[in-house]
Amino acid sequence: MSPNVVEPDNSTALPMPMDLTSLFVPSMRGPQKSAFKSVMGNPTLAMINMAGGVPHPSTFPILQLRATVKSPGSTSTSSDRHSTLELEKSRRCQSTESLDELLQYGDGCGVDSYCAFLRRYTQRVHRPLYAEWGVIASCGNTDAIGKAVSLFCEPGDTILVERWTFPGALSSLAAARVKPVPVAMDGEGMLPEELDRTCRKWSGAAAPRAVYLVPTGQNPTGTTMSLARRKAIYAVAQKHNLAIIEDDPYYFLQLPLLVGTSNDATPDSLSDLQQQQQQQQKGALVPSLLSLDVDGRVIRLDSFSKVLAPNLRSGWITAPTYILDKLQILNESTILQPSGLSQGLISKLLNDTWGLDGWEAHLCELRAVYTYRRNLFIRAVDRHLSGLVEYTVPAAGMFLWMKLNLGHATADPAAMSQLLGSMKKFGVMMAPGMPFSSTGSVVDTAESGPAQPEHYLRAAFALVDIDMFEPALKRLAQAMAAVRAEHSQPLPDLVPATGIPSTVVDHSAITN
Ligand SMILES: Cc1ncc(COP(=O)(O)O)c(C=O)c1O
């Protein structure tokens, strides 16, 4: 089965996507098929199919699956706000496949009812502007990034990325021996003029063919591109004929901005924020790059990790169907298909139990919860770290990216190691900037970049209890004070003229 094509009623009037095949690595350009399928072909109904190593479903021991789920949009754990969803062994339950089908081998596209929901939802939210697009299931964005990159890059190639970026993407690139080319950012993410300037440095076959970016609630910087920024980035991608890998796991966690962040401001109550979200519904979301994509050059990666649960390991990729055909083959040669059980649960929840409106109510609830947390956290930062940090209020996602003022210690390349040691002593942990650096250095590589190291911490306000915000930030302030006190005098010229050694920190624990 090929990836689902959008219903003809809304696609026939739309133009076909551009053909990006020339941007693919040579091994992806020709038609691909799994070796087995190319020998066997597809079975017809009349055939007695004895070809596959497929177990008989009567041997599957799971006879029924029943899950209790919250009502959409409810934070309540009380049982009167619950619904039950059920999957049956050999019987389809409304829209969703039977357990026997979900547990059986399938093709690399994903479970039909799961993909059908996501296609409808993509149409509702992003309204793609070209014909013949579809969705395919993924095991979440980490897996999807590697697959999308492998369409355009082979060992030795380059890919454009944000100056600070998701370490999982950097690991994927390192494993594929693809070199990240950093593009400078500001408070709205990647700078279009810097993207253009960077692209102009190349010509011919060596030029990067793709840009990887996180446009919403960027990890680690928390930045969100405005509509104008998205349009400008898209225009540069058109100018240099780049494919865009839009990694957007925080898209649905767009958080209305704080009106004021003064110390005495009372945080909005959670119930006010919930009401506000329900009124705004989806209208308030910044359009995705996919929704601006007239050419079909965006490969959009969505994940359920931040909006349902990370270890469902489920997401979806949206792109022109000829690109999804390639990704299907990549699925079939690696994972075969994401877990049918996870897809079945999600499909049942979204198709039948919550429905589209329930799903949107759930997303509104999440936005209210994270807005509440963000607001409380920012106000606590202002109370405890005034003068010690600079930040942009994140308009989406889970992260506050703080540029640290370490006083005279700032110029010391060892300052971050000292600070992390001090934070450990005072009992608080946040992620240092280094593992997110696409240059491998704390110093900007752009010619116009600063001459001395910059020190950053990424604080995630999603997980810890909100009454831990104040103690965490007090501890950070103490840890910073200790480092600053050790450097009460300006340092002798510690910074070498060329290249600054990286801070020595064990980053292996930071993967997301
Ligand atoms: C930008 C970005 N992309 C991808 C991921 C991983 O997503 P998934 O859990 O879907 O693999 C994360 C998670 O931290 C992320 O921040």
The ligand as a Tripos MOL2 file, in Angstrom:
@<TRIPOS>MOLECULE
LIG
   16    16     1     0     0
SMALL
NO_CHARGES

@<TRIPOS>ATOM
      1 C1         13.4700   19.3550   18.6930 C.3       1 LIG1
      2 C2         13.2230   17.9540   19.0970 C.ar      1 LIG1
      3 N1         13.0910   17.0190   18.1510 N.ar      1 LIG1
      4 C3         12.8460   15.7390   18.4630 C.ar      1 LIG1
      5 C4         12.7340   15.3450   19.7810 C.ar      1 LIG1
      6 C5         12.5060   13.8980   20.0810 C.3       1 LIG1
      7 O1         11.1990   13.5830   19.7800 O.3       1 LIG1
      8 P1         10.6900   12.0690   19.8150 P.3       1 LIG1
      9 O2         10.4310   11.7390   21.2430 O.co2     1 LIG1
     10 O3          9.4610   12.1470   18.9910 O.co2     1 LIG1
     11 O4         11.7280   11.1960   19.2290 O.co2     1 LIG1
     12 C6         12.8600   16.2730   20.8040 C.ar      1 LIG1
     13 C7         12.7600   15.8420   22.1960 C.2       1 LIG1
     14 O5         13.3020   16.3100   23.1260 O.2       1 LIG1
     15 C8         13.1060   17.6090   20.4470 C.ar      1 LIG1
     16 O6         13.2350   18.5590   21.3780 O.3       1 LIG1
@<TRIPOS>BOND
     1     1     2 1
     2     2     3 ar
     3     2    15 ar
     4     3     4 ar
     5     4     5 ar
     6     5     6 1
     7     5    12 ar
     8     6     7 1
     9     7     8 1
    10     8     9 2
    11     8    10 1
    12     8    11 1
    13    12    13 1
    14    12    15 ar
    15    13    14 2
    16    15    16 1
@<TRIPOS>SUBSTRUCTURE
     1 LIG1         1 GROUP 0 **** ****
